[in-house]
């Protein structure tokens, strides 16, 4: 419906540019006086620069602009071809490329409109199938997660497609389900995709990006469970110990899945997983150092509690630093540069500073206790 509406408007404004008009419809009959109906003002535009170009020229111009990373120009040329040359042999490619150009510009609504006119998740092949994947991508960025998951589930069920396409769709489906808050459903979907992958005799049939992504997001599910466990000293030492043990178990479960993502060998997800493991230890460290002592401890017991806690905290700092360093070494080895690498580098510096501060303050913490005046 949206695509049809858009084409109708564009056909109506052919040859006009920047005109602000008020439409007036006039009807006169001998029996009745003249009637006038006023419409709201409408601004309509057209790209006069491209009006004289045929479809071949538009396609060549769009292709050249895209290759030069001028995505705004590419979108104009490909869009003009798609809208004004419906019979062109290049129209499907133009729709797809216009969508890609808008993606590069992060104009998700415009990309969605282009891909939606071409996409066929149920039966499409070639550009129509690829457009269905891209459509789901734009829906994801528009936070229409349930709609994206539905498109991807349709692709994942298609027995006529190669396993690589079905597995790609299923992994992305699981990611979208997780975004909707359906963690159990998402985990089931992701584990089904991994079962399919593990059953393959030739794993080269599937890009390592997708099984690594599946392991990573199962790790994310357990990280979310970990985040949901709150350490509340007001509940007492026994309850706090139980919560801490459970939180540590969830940390290890998340870490296990992140490590599986690393072992798959995809550079992007290996870096992301290493970053998240370090972040888990950093987060647990922050919980422990910012948590007051259990309420039932007296002053002397609280001092002992703090000293024991400081020892455990140093272990967490050291683990976090070690993981961050290994992650950055791996990223440098494979030439990976992404948001996770930047985050990891920043976190590493923060953890090193905290460890240094803890080391320098350790003697100072015990000295005041020894020099207290007797009451």
C-alpha contacts under 8 A as a table, 3 or more apart, distances in Angstrom:
res1	aa1	res2	aa2	distance
1	X	4	X	5.17
1	X	5	X	6.18
2	X	5	X	5.07
2	X	6	X	6.13
2	X	113	X	7.30
3	X	6	X	5.08
3	X	7	X	6.29
3	X	113	X	6.51
3	X	114	X	7.84
3	X	116	X	7.82
3	X	117	X	6.24
4	X	7	X	5.25
4	X	8	X	6.22
5	X	8	X	5.13
5	X	9	X	6.37
6	X	9	X	5.29
6	X	10	X	6.29
7	X	10	X	5.10
7	X	11	X	6.12
7	X	83	X	6.20
8	X	11	X	5.32
8	X	12	X	6.24
9	X	12	X	5.04
9	X	13	X	6.38
10	X	13	X	5.25
10	X	14	X	6.35
10	X	46	X	7.60
10	X	83	X	7.31
11	X	14	X	5.48
11	X	84	X	7.64
13	X	16	X	5.50
13	X	17	X	7.98
13	X	44	X	6.10
13	X	45	X	6.44
13	X	46	X	6.44
14	X	46	X	6.19
15	X	46	X	6.45
15	X	48	X	7.00
15	X	51	X	7.88
16	X	19	X	6.57
16	X	44	X	6.89
16	X	45	X	5.74
16	X	46	X	5.75
17	X	44	X	6.54
17	X	45	X	4.26
17	X	46	X	5.19
17	X	47	X	7.29
17	X	48	X	7.32
18	X	43	X	6.63
18	X	44	X	6.11
18	X	45	X	5.17
18	X	46	X	7.88
19	X	43	X	5.98
19	X	44	X	6.07
19	X	45	X	7.02
20	X	41	X	6.78
20	X	42	X	5.97
20	X	43	X	4.68
20	X	44	X	6.90
21	X	41	X	5.72
21	X	42	X	5.90
21	X	43	X	6.70
22	X	38	X	7.39
22	X	39	X	6.25
22	X	40	X	6.44
22	X	41	X	4.71
22	X	42	X	6.70
23	X	38	X	6.52
23	X	39	X	5.45
23	X	40	X	7.48
23	X	41	X	7.21
24	X	36	X	6.84
24	X	37	X	6.03
24	X	38	X	5.58
24	X	39	X	6.75
25	X	36	X	6.13
25	X	37	X	5.69
25	X	38	X	7.37
26	X	34	X	7.10
26	X	35	X	6.13
26	X	36	X	5.36
26	X	37	X	7.15
27	X	34	X	6.03
27	X	35	X	5.82
27	X	36	X	7.23
28	X	32	X	6.94
28	X	33	X	6.53
28	X	34	X	4.77
28	X	35	X	6.82
29	X	32	X	5.49
29	X	33	X	7.01
29	X	34	X	7.28
30	X	33	X	7.53
47	X	50	X	5.71
47	X	51	X	6.40
48	X	51	X	4.89
48	X	52	X	7.67
49	X	52	X	7.29
50	X	53	X	5.47
50	X	58	X	7.68
50	X	77	X	7.43
50	X	80	X	7.52
53	X	56	X	8.00
53	X	57	X	5.75
53	X	58	X	6.15
54	X	57	X	5.38
54	X	58	X	6.18
54	X	81	X	7.99
55	X	58	X	5.01
55	X	59	X	6.01
55	X	81	X	5.64
55	X	85	X	6.45
55	X	88	X	6.58
55	X	90	X	7.50
56	X	59	X	5.14
56	X	60	X	6.13
56	X	90	X	7.93
57	X	60	X	5.14
57	X	61	X	6.00
58	X	61	X	5.06
58	X	62	X	6.00
58	X	77	X	5.28
58	X	78	X	6.60
58	X	80	X	7.42
58	X	81	X	6.09
59	X	62	X	5.13
59	X	63	X	6.05
59	X	77	X	6.82
59	X	78	X	6.29
59	X	81	X	7.04
59	X	90	X	7.12
59	X	94	X	7.04
60	X	63	X	5.14
60	X	64	X	6.12
61	X	64	X	5.18
61	X	65	X	6.13
61	X	74	X	7.31
61	X	77	X	6.47
62	X	65	X	5.11
62	X	66	X	6.06
62	X	73	X	6.95
62	X	74	X	4.28
62	X	75	X	7.11
62	X	76	X	7.59
62	X	77	X	4.90
62	X	78	X	5.57
63	X	66	X	5.18
63	X	67	X	6.21
63	X	74	X	6.81
64	X	67	X	5.17
64	X	68	X	6.30
64	X	74	X	7.77
65	X	68	X	5.04
65	X	69	X	6.28
65	X	70	X	5.04
65	X	71	X	6.61
65	X	73	X	6.08
65	X	74	X	5.05
66	X	69	X	4.98
66	X	70	X	5.59
66	X	71	X	5.52
66	X	73	X	7.77
66	X	74	X	5.27
66	X	101	X	7.15
67	X	70	X	7.52
70	X	73	X	5.61
70	X	74	X	6.27
71	X	74	X	4.82
71	X	75	X	5.99
71	X	101	X	4.93
71	X	102	X	7.05
71	X	104	X	6.78
71	X	105	X	6.72
72	X	75	X	5.22
72	X	76	X	6.44
72	X	101	X	6.93
72	X	102	X	7.43
72	X	105	X	7.31
73	X	76	X	5.09
73	X	77	X	6.34
74	X	77	X	5.27
74	X	78	X	6.04
74	X	97	X	8.00
74	X	98	X	6.84
74	X	101	X	6.35
75	X	78	X	5.31
75	X	79	X	5.62
75	X	97	X	7.51
75	X	98	X	4.67
75	X	99	X	7.54
75	X	101	X	5.45
75	X	102	X	6.47
76	X	79	X	5.14
76	X	80	X	5.97
76	X	98	X	7.72
77	X	80	X	5.19
77	X	81	X	6.32
78	X	81	X	5.13
78	X	82	X	6.21
78	X	94	X	4.76
78	X	95	X	6.68
78	X	97	X	6.69
78	X	98	X	5.27
79	X	82	X	5.11
79	X	83	X	6.07
79	X	94	X	6.82
79	X	95	X	6.77
79	X	98	X	5.84
80	X	83	X	5.26
80	X	84	X	5.85
80	X	85	X	7.76
81	X	84	X	5.51
81	X	85	X	5.29
81	X	86	X	7.72
81	X	88	X	7.92
81	X	90	X	7.98
81	X	91	X	6.58
81	X	94	X	6.63
82	X	85	X	5.79
82	X	86	X	6.14
82	X	91	X	5.12
82	X	92	X	7.56
82	X	94	X	5.88
82	X	95	X	5.88
83	X	86	X	6.49
85	X	88	X	5.49
85	X	91	X	7.15
86	X	91	X	6.45
87	X	91	X	7.23
88	X	91	X	5.31
89	X	92	X	7.52
90	X	93	X	5.40
90	X	94	X	5.94
91	X	94	X	4.91
91	X	95	X	6.17
92	X	95	X	5.16
92	X	96	X	6.29
92	X	118	X	6.89
92	X	127	X	7.22
93	X	96	X	5.09
93	X	97	X	5.95
93	X	127	X	7.18
94	X	97	X	5.07
94	X	98	X	5.86
95	X	98	X	5.18
95	X	99	X	6.26
95	X	114	X	5.55
95	X	115	X	6.79
95	X	117	X	7.72
95	X	118	X	6.95
96	X	99	X	5.14
96	X	100	X	6.31
96	X	114	X	6.77
96	X	115	X	6.18
96	X	118	X	7.30
96	X	127	X	6.98
96	X	131	X	6.49
97	X	100	X	4.89
97	X	101	X	6.07
98	X	101	X	5.06
98	X	102	X	6.26
98	X	111	X	7.20
98	X	114	X	6.64
99	X	102	X	5.18
99	X	103	X	6.16
99	X	110	X	7.15
99	X	111	X	4.22
99	X	112	X	7.01
99	X	113	X	7.76
99	X	114	X	5.14
99	X	115	X	5.76
100	X	103	X	4.89
100	X	104	X	6.32
100	X	111	X	6.84
101	X	104	X	5.18
101	X	105	X	6.47
101	X	111	X	7.72
102	X	105	X	4.96
102	X	106	X	6.01
102	X	107	X	5.09
102	X	108	X	6.72
102	X	110	X	6.31
102	X	111	X	5.04
103	X	106	X	4.73
103	X	107	X	5.90
103	X	108	X	6.12
103	X	111	X	5.81
103	X	138	X	7.69
104	X	107	X	7.70
107	X	110	X	5.69
107	X	111	X	6.26
108	X	111	X	4.98
108	X	112	X	5.94
108	X	138	X	5.56
108	X	139	X	7.95
108	X	141	X	6.85
108	X	142	X	6.66
109	X	112	X	5.04
109	X	113	X	6.36
109	X	138	X	7.52
109	X	142	X	7.53
110	X	113	X	5.19
110	X	114	X	6.48
111	X	114	X	5.28
111	X	115	X	6.18
111	X	135	X	7.88
111	X	138	X	6.77
112	X	115	X	5.27
112	X	116	X	5.83
112	X	135	X	5.83
112	X	138	X	5.67
112	X	139	X	7.17
113	X	116	X	5.21
113	X	117	X	6.56
114	X	117	X	5.62
114	X	118	X	7.04
115	X	118	X	5.34
115	X	119	X	5.72
115	X	131	X	5.31
115	X	132	X	7.07
115	X	134	X	6.77
115	X	135	X	5.49
116	X	119	X	5.27
116	X	131	X	7.52
116	X	132	X	7.58
116	X	135	X	6.29
118	X	127	X	7.59
118	X	128	X	5.46
118	X	131	X	6.28
118	X	132	X	7.83
119	X	124	X	7.16
119	X	127	X	7.72
119	X	128	X	4.60
119	X	129	X	6.17
119	X	130	X	7.41
119	X	131	X	4.69
119	X	132	X	4.43
119	X	135	X	7.04
120	X	123	X	5.91
120	X	124	X	4.58
120	X	125	X	7.84
120	X	128	X	5.31
120	X	129	X	5.87
120	X	131	X	7.46
120	X	132	X	5.81
121	X	124	X	5.85
121	X	128	X	7.62
121	X	129	X	5.99
121	X	132	X	5.29
121	X	133	X	7.90
121	X	151	X	6.22
121	X	152	X	7.58
121	X	154	X	6.15
121	X	155	X	5.53
122	X	154	X	6.03
122	X	155	X	6.37
122	X	158	X	7.45
123	X	129	X	7.84
124	X	127	X	7.85
124	X	128	X	4.94
124	X	129	X	4.77
125	X	128	X	5.42
125	X	129	X	4.66
125	X	130	X	7.51
126	X	129	X	5.45
126	X	130	X	6.25
127	X	130	X	4.98
127	X	131	X	5.78
128	X	131	X	5.08
128	X	132	X	6.35
129	X	132	X	5.05
129	X	133	X	6.66
130	X	133	X	5.19
130	X	134	X	6.30
131	X	134	X	4.86
131	X	135	X	5.84
132	X	135	X	4.91
132	X	136	X	6.35
132	X	151	X	7.17
133	X	136	X	5.25
133	X	137	X	6.38
133	X	151	X	7.94
133	X	152	X	7.15
133	X	169	X	7.61
134	X	137	X	4.84
134	X	138	X	6.28
135	X	138	X	5.20
135	X	139	X	6.23
135	X	148	X	7.61
136	X	139	X	4.97
136	X	140	X	6.11
136	X	147	X	7.57
136	X	148	X	4.42
136	X	149	X	7.39
136	X	151	X	6.36
136	X	152	X	6.84
137	X	140	X	5.05
137	X	141	X	6.47
137	X	148	X	7.19
138	X	141	X	5.13
138	X	142	X	6.13
139	X	142	X	4.91
139	X	143	X	6.11
139	X	144	X	4.94
139	X	145	X	6.48
139	X	147	X	6.88
139	X	148	X	5.47
140	X	143	X	4.96
140	X	144	X	5.62
140	X	145	X	5.32
140	X	148	X	6.10
140	X	176	X	7.10
141	X	144	X	7.50
144	X	147	X	5.52
144	X	148	X	6.31
145	X	148	X	5.06
145	X	149	X	6.11
145	X	176	X	5.22
145	X	177	X	6.99
145	X	179	X	6.47
145	X	180	X	6.20
146	X	149	X	5.08
146	X	150	X	6.24
146	X	176	X	6.88
146	X	177	X	6.91
146	X	180	X	6.70
147	X	150	X	5.14
147	X	151	X	6.46
148	X	151	X	5.25
148	X	152	X	6.27
148	X	173	X	7.36
148	X	176	X	6.73
149	X	152	X	5.12
149	X	153	X	5.95
149	X	172	X	7.59
149	X	173	X	4.71
149	X	174	X	7.49
149	X	176	X	5.48
149	X	177	X	6.35
150	X	153	X	5.12
150	X	154	X	6.31
150	X	173	X	7.67
151	X	154	X	5.29
151	X	155	X	6.64
152	X	155	X	5.12
152	X	156	X	6.10
152	X	169	X	5.08
152	X	170	X	6.58
152	X	172	X	6.98
152	X	173	X	5.40
153	X	156	X	4.94
153	X	157	X	6.27
153	X	169	X	6.84
153	X	170	X	6.43
153	X	173	X	6.17
154	X	157	X	5.47
154	X	158	X	6.86
155	X	158	X	5.48
155	X	165	X	7.89
155	X	166	X	6.32
155	X	169	X	6.19
156	X	165	X	7.45
156	X	166	X	4.29
156	X	167	X	6.64
156	X	168	X	7.85
156	X	169	X	5.25
156	X	170	X	5.35
157	X	166	X	7.03
158	X	161	X	5.87
158	X	166	X	7.07
159	X	162	X	7.78
161	X	165	X	6.41
161	X	166	X	6.57
162	X	165	X	5.60
162	X	166	X	6.57
163	X	166	X	5.05
163	X	167	X	5.90
163	X	205	X	7.54
163	X	206	X	7.42
164	X	167	X	5.28
164	X	168	X	6.08
164	X	205	X	6.22
164	X	206	X	4.79
164	X	207	X	7.33
165	X	168	X	5.09
165	X	169	X	6.19
166	X	169	X	5.19
166	X	170	X	6.16
167	X	170	X	5.01
167	X	171	X	6.15
167	X	193	X	5.72
167	X	196	X	7.52
167	X	197	X	7.64
167	X	206	X	7.86
167	X	210	X	7.51
168	X	171	X	5.38
168	X	172	X	6.32
168	X	210	X	6.00
169	X	172	X	5.21
169	X	173	X	5.97
170	X	173	X	4.86
170	X	174	X	6.26
170	X	189	X	6.69
170	X	190	X	7.03
170	X	193	X	6.11
171	X	174	X	5.16
171	X	175	X	6.47
171	X	189	X	7.18
171	X	190	X	5.61
171	X	193	X	6.25
171	X	210	X	6.58
171	X	211	X	7.73
171	X	213	X	7.38
171	X	214	X	5.84
172	X	175	X	5.04
172	X	176	X	6.34
173	X	176	X	5.18
173	X	177	X	6.20
173	X	186	X	7.80
173	X	189	X	7.43
174	X	177	X	5.00
174	X	178	X	6.20
174	X	185	X	7.61
174	X	186	X	4.47
174	X	187	X	6.94
174	X	189	X	5.30
174	X	190	X	5.44
175	X	178	X	5.15
175	X	179	X	6.43
175	X	186	X	6.70
175	X	217	X	6.92
176	X	179	X	4.99
176	X	180	X	6.54
176	X	186	X	7.85
177	X	180	X	5.17
177	X	181	X	6.75
177	X	182	X	5.60
177	X	183	X	7.10
177	X	185	X	6.86
177	X	186	X	5.13
178	X	181	X	5.19
178	X	182	X	5.27
178	X	183	X	5.11
178	X	185	X	7.74
178	X	186	X	5.23
178	X	221	X	7.72
179	X	182	X	7.37
182	X	185	X	5.44
182	X	186	X	6.03
183	X	186	X	4.95
183	X	187	X	6.02
183	X	221	X	6.35
184	X	187	X	5.18
184	X	188	X	6.27
185	X	188	X	5.17
185	X	189	X	6.25
186	X	189	X	5.12
186	X	190	X	6.12
187	X	190	X	5.12
187	X	191	X	5.99
187	X	218	X	6.09
187	X	221	X	7.38
188	X	191	X	5.20
188	X	192	X	6.13
189	X	192	X	5.17
189	X	193	X	6.40
190	X	193	X	5.11
190	X	194	X	6.34
190	X	214	X	5.56
190	X	215	X	7.80
190	X	217	X	8.00
190	X	218	X	7.16
191	X	194	X	4.96
191	X	195	X	6.09
191	X	214	X	7.58
192	X	195	X	5.05
192	X	196	X	6.32
193	X	196	X	5.16
193	X	197	X	6.31
193	X	211	X	7.62
193	X	214	X	7.59
194	X	197	X	4.88
194	X	198	X	6.02
194	X	211	X	6.17
194	X	214	X	7.02
194	X	215	X	7.99
195	X	198	X	5.12
195	X	199	X	6.16
196	X	199	X	5.27
196	X	200	X	6.67
197	X	200	X	5.44
197	X	203	X	6.86
197	X	206	X	7.68
197	X	211	X	7.08
198	X	203	X	7.71
200	X	203	X	5.57
202	X	205	X	6.00
203	X	206	X	5.88
204	X	207	X	6.65
204	X	208	X	7.87
206	X	210	X	7.62
207	X	210	X	6.25
207	X	211	X	7.87
208	X	211	X	5.79
208	X	212	X	6.16
208	X	264	X	6.53
208	X	265	X	7.07
208	X	266	X	5.81
209	X	212	X	5.38
209	X	213	X	6.05
209	X	266	X	5.68
209	X	268	X	7.82
209	X	269	X	7.28
210	X	213	X	4.89
210	X	214	X	6.17
211	X	214	X	4.97
211	X	215	X	6.33
211	X	261	X	7.48
211	X	264	X	7.27
212	X	215	X	5.26
212	X	216	X	6.14
212	X	260	X	7.47
212	X	261	X	4.42
212	X	262	X	7.12
212	X	264	X	5.69
212	X	265	X	7.60
212	X	266	X	6.51
212	X	269	X	6.09
212	X	270	X	7.70
213	X	216	X	4.97
213	X	217	X	6.20
213	X	261	X	6.86
213	X	269	X	6.26
214	X	217	X	5.33
214	X	218	X	6.30
214	X	261	X	7.69
215	X	218	X	5.20
215	X	219	X	6.28
215	X	257	X	5.43
215	X	258	X	6.36
215	X	260	X	6.19
215	X	261	X	4.98
216	X	219	X	5.01
216	X	220	X	6.33
216	X	257	X	6.31
216	X	258	X	5.26
216	X	260	X	7.86
216	X	261	X	5.46
216	X	269	X	6.95
216	X	273	X	6.27
217	X	220	X	4.57
217	X	221	X	6.23
218	X	221	X	5.00
218	X	222	X	6.60
218	X	254	X	7.44
218	X	257	X	6.37
219	X	222	X	5.28
219	X	223	X	6.12
219	X	253	X	7.29
219	X	254	X	4.28
219	X	255	X	6.68
219	X	256	X	7.44
219	X	257	X	4.81
219	X	258	X	5.44
220	X	223	X	4.82
220	X	224	X	6.16
220	X	254	X	6.74
221	X	224	X	5.18
221	X	225	X	6.48
221	X	254	X	7.54
222	X	225	X	4.89
222	X	226	X	6.06
222	X	250	X	6.03
222	X	251	X	7.30
222	X	253	X	6.45
222	X	254	X	4.89
223	X	226	X	4.86
223	X	227	X	6.17
223	X	250	X	7.06
223	X	251	X	6.67
223	X	254	X	5.55
223	X	280	X	7.79
224	X	227	X	5.01
224	X	228	X	6.31
225	X	228	X	5.13
225	X	229	X	6.89
225	X	250	X	6.87
226	X	229	X	5.62
226	X	247	X	5.50
226	X	248	X	7.94
226	X	250	X	5.29
226	X	251	X	6.17
227	X	230	X	7.34
229	X	243	X	6.95
229	X	246	X	7.97
229	X	247	X	6.18
230	X	243	X	7.46
231	X	240	X	6.21
231	X	243	X	6.37
231	X	244	X	6.74
231	X	287	X	7.51
231	X	291	X	7.60
232	X	235	X	5.85
232	X	236	X	7.95
232	X	240	X	6.35
232	X	291	X	7.73
233	X	236	X	5.58
233	X	237	X	6.69
233	X	240	X	5.91
233	X	291	X	7.18
233	X	292	X	6.49
233	X	293	X	6.28
233	X	294	X	4.52
233	X	295	X	6.51
234	X	294	X	6.22
234	X	295	X	5.88
235	X	239	X	5.88
235	X	240	X	6.56
235	X	294	X	7.73
236	X	239	X	5.59
236	X	240	X	6.04
236	X	294	X	5.53
236	X	295	X	6.36
236	X	296	X	6.71
237	X	240	X	4.95
237	X	241	X	5.98
237	X	294	X	5.44
237	X	295	X	7.88
237	X	296	X	7.53
238	X	241	X	5.13
238	X	242	X	6.29
239	X	242	X	5.09
239	X	243	X	6.13
240	X	243	X	5.12
240	X	244	X	5.99
240	X	294	X	7.81
241	X	244	X	5.04
241	X	245	X	6.11
242	X	245	X	5.15
242	X	246	X	6.19
243	X	246	X	5.09
243	X	247	X	6.00
244	X	247	X	5.02
244	X	248	X	6.09
245	X	248	X	5.04
245	X	249	X	6.23
246	X	249	X	5.03
246	X	250	X	6.34
247	X	250	X	5.16
247	X	251	X	6.20
248	X	251	X	4.92
248	X	252	X	6.27
249	X	252	X	5.12
249	X	253	X	6.25
250	X	253	X	4.94
250	X	254	X	6.13
251	X	254	X	5.19
251	X	255	X	6.02
251	X	280	X	6.80
252	X	255	X	4.87
252	X	256	X	5.99
253	X	256	X	5.10
253	X	257	X	6.55
254	X	257	X	5.37
254	X	258	X	6.27
254	X	277	X	7.91
255	X	258	X	5.01
255	X	259	X	6.07
255	X	277	X	5.80
256	X	259	X	5.13
256	X	260	X	6.37
257	X	260	X	5.00
257	X	261	X	6.35
258	X	261	X	5.00
258	X	262	X	6.37
258	X	270	X	7.97
258	X	273	X	4.93
258	X	274	X	7.15
258	X	276	X	7.70
258	X	277	X	7.03
259	X	262	X	4.94
259	X	263	X	6.25
259	X	273	X	7.00
259	X	274	X	7.71
260	X	263	X	5.04
260	X	264	X	6.48
261	X	264	X	5.44
261	X	265	X	7.43
261	X	266	X	7.85
261	X	269	X	6.50
261	X	270	X	6.06
261	X	273	X	6.66
262	X	265	X	5.71
262	X	266	X	7.06
262	X	269	X	6.75
262	X	270	X	4.16
262	X	271	X	7.62
262	X	273	X	6.51
262	X	274	X	7.46
263	X	270	X	7.59
264	X	270	X	7.95
265	X	270	X	6.64
266	X	269	X	5.77
266	X	270	X	5.86
267	X	270	X	5.12
267	X	271	X	6.15
267	X	331	X	7.20
267	X	334	X	6.68
267	X	336	X	6.61
268	X	271	X	5.44
268	X	272	X	6.32
268	X	336	X	6.73
268	X	338	X	7.76
269	X	272	X	4.82
269	X	273	X	5.85
270	X	273	X	5.15
270	X	274	X	6.16
270	X	327	X	7.93
271	X	274	X	5.24
271	X	275	X	6.19
271	X	327	X	5.88
271	X	328	X	7.63
271	X	330	X	7.29
271	X	331	X	6.13
271	X	336	X	7.70
271	X	340	X	6.61
271	X	341	X	6.81
272	X	275	X	5.15
272	X	276	X	6.29
272	X	340	X	5.40
272	X	341	X	7.64
273	X	276	X	5.10
273	X	277	X	6.26
274	X	277	X	5.21
274	X	278	X	6.37
274	X	323	X	6.56
274	X	324	X	6.82
274	X	326	X	7.89
274	X	327	X	5.28
275	X	278	X	5.32
275	X	279	X	6.19
275	X	323	X	7.76
275	X	324	X	6.37
275	X	327	X	6.66
275	X	340	X	6.24
275	X	341	X	7.46
275	X	343	X	7.46
275	X	344	X	5.48
276	X	279	X	4.84
276	X	280	X	6.19
277	X	280	X	5.16
277	X	281	X	6.72
277	X	320	X	7.73
277	X	323	X	7.20
278	X	281	X	5.40
278	X	282	X	6.20
278	X	319	X	7.58
278	X	320	X	4.64
278	X	321	X	7.26
278	X	323	X	5.58
278	X	324	X	5.73
278	X	344	X	7.98
279	X	282	X	4.87
279	X	283	X	5.94
279	X	320	X	7.24
279	X	347	X	7.79
280	X	283	X	5.05
280	X	284	X	6.25
281	X	284	X	5.13
281	X	285	X	6.10
281	X	316	X	5.72
281	X	317	X	7.24
281	X	319	X	7.12
281	X	320	X	5.51
282	X	285	X	5.08
282	X	286	X	6.34
282	X	316	X	7.07
282	X	317	X	6.82
282	X	320	X	6.14
282	X	351	X	7.59
283	X	286	X	5.12
283	X	287	X	6.30
284	X	287	X	5.02
284	X	288	X	6.24
284	X	316	X	7.66
285	X	288	X	5.25
285	X	289	X	6.22
285	X	313	X	5.73
285	X	316	X	6.07
285	X	317	X	6.97
286	X	289	X	5.35
286	X	290	X	5.98
287	X	290	X	5.45
287	X	291	X	5.98
288	X	291	X	5.28
288	X	309	X	7.42
288	X	313	X	7.21
289	X	309	X	7.88
289	X	310	X	7.83
289	X	313	X	7.40
293	X	297	X	7.17
293	X	302	X	6.11
293	X	305	X	7.16
293	X	306	X	7.49
294	X	297	X	5.94
294	X	302	X	7.94
297	X	300	X	7.88
297	X	301	X	5.49
297	X	302	X	5.66
298	X	301	X	5.29
298	X	302	X	5.98
299	X	302	X	5.06
299	X	303	X	6.40
300	X	303	X	5.23
300	X	304	X	6.55
301	X	304	X	5.13
301	X	305	X	6.04
302	X	305	X	4.88
302	X	306	X	6.09
303	X	306	X	5.13
303	X	307	X	6.27
304	X	307	X	5.12
304	X	308	X	6.23
305	X	308	X	5.28
305	X	309	X	6.00
306	X	309	X	4.94
306	X	310	X	6.06
307	X	310	X	5.10
307	X	311	X	6.61
308	X	311	X	5.28
308	X	312	X	6.62
309	X	312	X	5.17
309	X	313	X	6.09
310	X	313	X	4.95
310	X	314	X	6.24
311	X	314	X	5.27
311	X	315	X	6.67
312	X	315	X	5.16
312	X	316	X	6.50
313	X	316	X	5.04
313	X	317	X	6.21
314	X	317	X	5.03
314	X	318	X	6.12
314	X	355	X	6.95
314	X	358	X	7.77
315	X	318	X	5.13
315	X	319	X	6.13
316	X	319	X	5.10
316	X	320	X	6.04
317	X	320	X	5.14
317	X	321	X	6.16
317	X	351	X	6.29
317	X	352	X	7.91
317	X	354	X	7.77
317	X	355	X	6.36
318	X	321	X	5.18
318	X	322	X	6.13
318	X	355	X	7.63
319	X	322	X	5.13
319	X	323	X	6.19
320	X	323	X	5.26
320	X	324	X	6.12
320	X	348	X	7.83
320	X	351	X	7.31
321	X	324	X	5.15
321	X	325	X	6.08
321	X	348	X	5.85
321	X	351	X	6.26
321	X	352	X	6.81
322	X	325	X	5.23
322	X	326	X	6.25
323	X	326	X	5.17
323	X	327	X	6.09
324	X	327	X	5.07
324	X	328	X	6.25
324	X	344	X	6.02
324	X	345	X	7.44
324	X	347	X	7.67
324	X	348	X	5.84
325	X	328	X	5.22
325	X	329	X	6.17
325	X	348	X	7.18
326	X	329	X	5.03
326	X	330	X	6.18
327	X	330	X	5.18
327	X	331	X	6.15
327	X	344	X	7.71
328	X	331	X	4.93
328	X	332	X	6.05
328	X	341	X	6.75
328	X	344	X	7.20
328	X	345	X	7.20
329	X	332	X	5.16
329	X	333	X	6.14
330	X	333	X	5.00
330	X	334	X	6.34
331	X	334	X	5.41
331	X	335	X	5.76
331	X	336	X	4.81
331	X	337	X	7.19
331	X	341	X	7.13
332	X	335	X	4.96
332	X	336	X	6.33
333	X	336	X	7.84
336	X	341	X	7.59
337	X	341	X	6.08
337	X	342	X	7.83
338	X	341	X	5.42
338	X	342	X	6.73
339	X	342	X	5.22
339	X	343	X	6.18
340	X	343	X	4.99
340	X	344	X	5.95
341	X	344	X	5.06
341	X	345	X	6.20
342	X	345	X	5.28
342	X	346	X	6.36
343	X	346	X	5.24
343	X	347	X	6.12
344	X	347	X	5.06
344	X	348	X	6.01
345	X	348	X	5.18
345	X	349	X	6.51
346	X	349	X	5.41
346	X	350	X	6.40
347	X	350	X	4.99
347	X	351	X	6.15
348	X	351	X	5.19
348	X	352	X	6.15
349	X	352	X	5.19
349	X	353	X	6.23
350	X	353	X	5.22
350	X	354	X	6.32
351	X	354	X	5.04
351	X	355	X	6.14
352	X	355	X	5.14
352	X	356	X	6.14
353	X	356	X	5.12
353	X	357	X	6.13
354	X	357	X	5.04
354	X	358	X	6.07
355	X	358	X	5.03
355	X	359	X	6.13
356	X	359	X	5.11
356	X	360	X	6.19
357	X	360	X	5.18
357	X	361	X	6.08
358	X	361	X	5.20
358	X	362	X	6.06
359	X	362	X	5.42
360	X	363	X	7.09
360	X	364	X	7.84
361	X	364	X	5.19
361	X	365	X	6.28
362	X	365	X	5.33
362	X	366	X	7.06
363	X	366	X	5.67
363	X	367	X	6.35
364	X	367	X	5.31
364	X	368	X	6.99
365	X	368	X	6.50
365	X	369	X	7.55
366	X	369	X	5.49
366	X	370	X	6.77
367	X	370	X	5.28
367	X	371	X	6.38
368	X	371	X	5.16
368	X	372	X	6.20
369	X	372	X	5.66
